[in-house]
Amino acid sequence: MLKEVKIEGEYIKLDQILKLGELVGSGGQAKLLILNGEVKVNGNIVIQRGKKIRPGDIVELFDDKVKVI
């Protein structure tokens, strides 16, 4: 499933987009999933929870995807 999430500003941090896109229920859950290598950005595993996510990026967690617009 691909969900589009609109952000205000130039970027959003990876852990924040996971919460905003409703892929996780809490920041703690986002942190653990990122550090465990479960999250991909544009097809690449990312383990930096503060990574800047910009419009056009696609964040994946398991079978769910969020496209930032």
C-alpha positions as CSV (number, residue, x, y, z in Angstrom):
1,M,0.0,0.0,0.0
2,L,1.4,3.4,-0.9
3,K,0.2,6.4,1.1
4,E,1.0,10.0,0.3
5,V,1.9,12.3,3.1
6,K,2.2,16.1,2.7
7,I,4.8,17.8,4.8
8,E,5.3,21.5,5.6
9,G,8.8,22.8,5.0
10,E,11.8,21.5,3.2
11,Y,12.2,18.1,5.0
12,I,11.1,15.9,7.8
13,K,13.1,13.4,9.9
14,L,12.8,9.7,9.2
15,D,11.4,8.8,12.7
16,Q,8.8,11.7,12.3
17,I,7.5,10.6,8.9
18,L,7.0,7.0,10.2
19,K,4.7,8.5,12.9
20,L,3.0,11.0,10.6
21,G,2.4,8.3,8.0
22,E,0.9,6.1,10.7
23,L,3.4,3.3,10.1
24,V,4.3,3.2,13.8
25,G,2.5,4.1,17.0
26,S,5.3,5.8,18.8
27,G,8.7,7.4,18.5
28,G,10.2,4.6,20.5
29,Q,8.8,2.0,18.1
30,A,10.2,4.0,15.1
31,K,13.6,4.2,16.7
32,L,13.8,0.4,17.2
33,L,12.6,-0.4,13.7
34,I,15.1,2.0,12.2
35,L,18.1,0.8,14.3
36,N,17.1,-2.8,13.4
37,G,17.4,-2.1,9.7
38,E,13.7,-2.6,9.0
39,V,13.1,0.8,7.3
40,K,14.0,1.7,3.7
41,V,14.2,5.0,2.0
42,N,14.1,4.9,-1.8
43,G,14.8,1.2,-1.7
44,N,17.9,1.5,0.6
45,I,18.0,0.4,4.3
46,V,18.6,3.4,6.5
47,I,19.6,3.2,10.2
48,Q,19.8,7.0,10.9
49,R,16.5,8.0,12.6
50,G,17.3,11.7,12.0
51,K,17.8,11.3,8.2
52,K,16.2,14.1,6.3
53,I,13.3,12.9,4.2
54,R,12.3,15.3,1.4
55,P,9.4,15.5,-1.0
56,G,9.6,12.7,-3.6
57,D,11.2,10.2,-1.2
58,I,9.5,6.9,-0.5
59,V,9.8,5.4,3.0
60,E,9.1,1.6,3.3
61,L,8.3,-0.4,6.4
62,F,7.5,-4.1,5.6
63,D,4.7,-3.9,3.0
64,D,3.7,-0.3,3.7
65,K,5.0,2.6,1.8
66,V,4.8,6.4,2.4
67,K,5.5,8.9,-0.4
68,V,6.4,12.3,0.9
69,I,4.8,15.2,-1.1
